[in-house]
Amino acid sequence: MTAPTFYRLRAPNPDGASSTAVSVRVDPDRPDPYPVYLAVGRGRRRMHLTPDEAWALWRCLSEAVASLGDPPDHIRTRVTPDRR
């Protein structure tokens, strides 16, 4: 059995005083077809995804944000997988 892996990054909010957590959990041993779990913020926006849905989201989202211009500085960081 493989432990779930977490990927996390914080995004600054427009108010400049806080940030929003973005995290993804990948659990390849999950018994249902949704091994990818995406959470944005504190409990408000969460969704379970199949691998195909996750890839489609990645593709659409990457194209969409690329159309907004150069990536911000806070995104130029290495996202390291974590087992907790």
Backbone as CSV, one residue per row, in Angstrom:
resi,resn,N_x,N_y,N_z,CA_x,CA_y,CA_z,C_x,C_y,C_z
1,MET,0.847,-1.183,0.000,0.000,0.000,0.000,0.891,1.244,0.000
2,THR,0.587,2.178,-0.873,1.345,3.410,-1.001,0.644,4.526,-0.229
3,ALA,1.416,5.265,0.557,0.847,6.394,1.294,0.492,7.520,0.327
4,PRO,-0.556,8.277,0.618,-0.893,9.416,-0.236,0.256,10.427,-0.266
5,THR,0.376,11.127,-1.374,1.377,12.182,-1.518,0.651,13.513,-1.656
6,PHE,1.174,14.535,-0.977,0.578,15.868,-0.984,1.511,16.853,-1.671
7,TYR,0.926,17.767,-2.426,1.654,18.859,-3.063,0.955,20.145,-2.640
8,ARG,1.724,21.096,-2.083,1.111,22.315,-1.539,1.864,23.557,-1.991
9,LEU,1.088,24.639,-2.147,1.646,25.934,-2.486,0.672,26.992,-1.973
10,ARG,1.201,28.119,-1.548,0.350,29.212,-1.089,0.374,30.319,-2.135
11,ALA,-0.800,30.878,-2.409,-0.940,31.971,-3.373,-1.347,33.235,-2.630
12,PRO,-0.665,34.348,-2.879,-1.055,35.590,-2.191,-2.446,36.047,-2.630
13,ASN,-3.182,36.622,-1.705,-4.492,37.193,-2.018,-4.317,38.633,-2.479
14,PRO,-5.255,39.154,-3.238,-5.156,40.538,-3.709,-5.082,41.560,-2.572
15,ASP,-5.617,41.219,-1.376,-5.586,42.173,-0.263,-4.178,42.347,0.308
16,GLY,-3.253,41.459,-0.059,-1.864,41.570,0.373,-1.598,41.151,1.796
17,ALA,-2.634,40.883,2.576,-2.451,40.566,3.987,-2.513,39.072,4.278
18,SER,-2.930,38.286,3.326,-3.086,36.859,3.583,-2.707,36.058,2.343
19,SER,-2.854,34.761,2.440,-2.588,33.904,1.289,-3.602,32.762,1.278
20,THR,-3.721,32.112,0.153,-4.647,30.998,-0.011,-3.845,29.724,-0.233
21,ALA,-4.168,28.701,0.523,-3.497,27.416,0.361,-4.110,26.661,-0.810
22,VAL,-3.247,26.075,-1.615,-3.659,25.189,-2.695,-2.953,23.868,-2.442
23,SER,-3.716,22.790,-2.349,-3.067,21.496,-2.134,-3.737,20.416,-2.969
24,VAL,-2.908,19.449,-3.334,-3.370,18.312,-4.121,-2.876,17.051,-3.424
25,ARG,-3.780,16.114,-3.238,-3.417,14.810,-2.673,-3.562,13.772,-3.776
26,VAL,-2.552,12.938,-3.920,-2.605,11.834,-4.876,-2.519,10.543,-4.077
27,ASP,-3.552,9.719,-4.200,-3.637,8.461,-3.454,-3.884,7.324,-4.442
28,PRO,-2.800,6.748,-4.992,-2.958,5.714,-6.023,-3.674,4.460,-5.534
29,ASP,-3.734,4.232,-4.224,-4.399,3.043,-3.689,-5.868,3.274,-3.361
30,ARG,-6.370,4.457,-3.630,-7.773,4.758,-3.337,-8.660,3.795,-4.131
31,PRO,-9.647,3.155,-3.477,-10.442,2.122,-4.145,-11.417,2.650,-5.204
32,ASP,-11.772,3.926,-5.149,-12.690,4.452,-6.165,-11.879,5.062,-7.320
33,PRO,-12.532,5.538,-8.370,-11.784,6.038,-9.542,-11.252,7.466,-9.378
34,TYR,-11.246,8.029,-8.151,-10.858,9.424,-7.950,-9.621,9.547,-7.049
35,PRO,-8.439,9.205,-7.551,-7.251,9.236,-6.701,-6.654,10.631,-6.502
36,VAL,-7.141,11.624,-7.232,-6.604,12.980,-7.104,-7.634,13.846,-6.384
37,TYR,-7.155,14.587,-5.369,-8.032,15.445,-4.580,-7.439,16.841,-4.586
38,LEU,-8.202,17.825,-5.039,-7.770,19.210,-5.139,-8.501,20.047,-4.104
39,ALA,-7.766,20.854,-3.343,-8.367,21.757,-2.363,-7.767,23.149,-2.546
40,VAL,-8.644,24.155,-2.630,-8.220,25.543,-2.749,-8.892,26.317,-1.633
41,GLY,-8.102,26.955,-0.793,-8.654,27.709,0.326,-8.982,26.805,1.492
42,ARG,-9.766,27.343,2.413,-10.089,26.604,3.633,-11.468,25.956,3.539
43,GLY,-11.542,24.873,2.795,-12.751,24.078,2.753,-13.812,24.521,1.780
44,ARG,-13.603,25.615,1.103,-14.654,26.116,0.217,-14.652,25.454,-1.147
45,ARG,-13.475,25.195,-1.706,-13.393,24.657,-3.064,-12.572,23.379,-3.044
46,ARG,-13.276,22.273,-3.164,-12.627,20.967,-3.132,-13.255,20.063,-4.173
47,MET,-12.434,19.206,-4.776,-13.013,18.251,-5.722,-12.120,17.028,-5.863
48,HIS,-12.779,15.904,-6.053,-12.103,14.646,-6.352,-12.057,14.498,-7.868
49,LEU,-10.924,14.017,-8.385,-10.747,13.910,-9.823,-10.215,12.540,-10.216
50,THR,-10.632,12.072,-11.376,-9.999,10.896,-11.966,-8.671,11.370,-12.566
51,PRO,-7.758,10.467,-12.872,-6.522,10.900,-13.529,-6.783,11.634,-14.852
52,ASP,-7.726,11.144,-15.653,-8.032,11.820,-16.917,-8.588,13.224,-16.690
53,GLU,-9.440,13.391,-15.691,-9.965,14.722,-15.369,-8.846,15.640,-14.889
54,ALA,-7.935,15.109,-14.085,-6.821,15.915,-13.585,-5.938,16.388,-14.739
55,TRP,-5.651,15.495,-15.683,-4.853,15.884,-16.853,-5.582,16.935,-17.692
56,ALA,-6.875,16.772,-17.882,-7.645,17.747,-18.659,-7.664,19.103,-17.950
57,LEU,-7.832,19.088,-16.632,-7.795,20.326,-15.854,-6.432,20.991,-15.997
58,TRP,-5.361,20.220,-15.854,-4.002,20.747,-15.993,-3.820,21.422,-17.358
59,ARG,-4.255,20.751,-18.396,-4.072,21.281,-19.755,-4.852,22.573,-19.967
60,CYS,-6.126,22.566,-19.606,-6.956,23.765,-19.787,-6.479,24.914,-18.910
61,LEU,-6.176,24.614,-17.661,-5.744,25.658,-16.737,-4.393,26.242,-17.153
62,SER,-3.467,25.402,-17.602,-2.161,25.916,-18.015,-2.288,26.831,-19.224
63,GLU,-3.125,26.466,-20.177,-3.328,27.330,-21.355,-4.016,28.633,-20.952
64,ALA,-5.001,28.532,-20.077,-5.760,29.725,-19.673,-4.876,30.726,-18.930
65,VAL,-4.113,30.265,-17.945,-3.292,31.219,-17.182,-2.107,31.717,-17.998
66,ALA,-1.624,30.928,-18.959,-0.542,31.395,-19.828,-0.996,32.595,-20.658
67,SER,-2.297,32.661,-20.956,-2.813,33.782,-21.734,-2.850,35.082,-20.925
68,LEU,-2.653,34.990,-19.610,-2.680,36.175,-18.749,-1.328,36.878,-18.665
69,GLY,-0.276,36.261,-19.186,1.046,36.884,-19.150,2.050,36.012,-18.416
70,ASP,3.158,36.616,-18.037,4.229,35.889,-17.361,3.797,35.427,-15.973
71,PRO,4.326,34.289,-15.520,3.986,33.795,-14.182,4.493,34.744,-13.094
72,PRO,3.757,34.868,-11.999,4.213,35.717,-10.888,5.397,35.070,-10.166
73,ASP,6.113,35.869,-9.416,7.313,35.387,-8.710,7.018,34.255,-7.723
74,HIS,5.874,34.318,-7.029,5.601,33.307,-5.997,5.452,31.898,-6.588
75,ILE,5.217,31.802,-7.875,5.030,30.499,-8.503,6.363,29.874,-8.917
76,ARG,7.397,30.655,-8.906,8.728,30.181,-9.305,9.427,29.506,-8.127
77,THR,8.786,28.512,-7.598,9.335,27.754,-6.481,9.162,26.276,-6.762
78,ARG,9.998,25.486,-6.173,9.895,24.037,-6.346,8.810,23.507,-5.410
79,VAL,7.904,22.722,-5.938,6.860,22.096,-5.130,7.335,20.665,-4.840
80,THR,7.585,20.407,-3.577,8.134,19.128,-3.166,7.030,18.232,-2.609
81,PRO,6.942,16.995,-3.057,5.918,16.096,-2.506,6.176,15.819,-1.025
82,ASP,5.086,15.665,-0.293,5.123,15.419,1.148,4.214,14.233,1.443
83,ARG,4.595,13.391,2.357,3.777,12.209,2.683,2.726,12.484,3.757
84,ARG,2.601,13.698,4.211,1.562,13.994,5.203,0.742,15.170,4.796
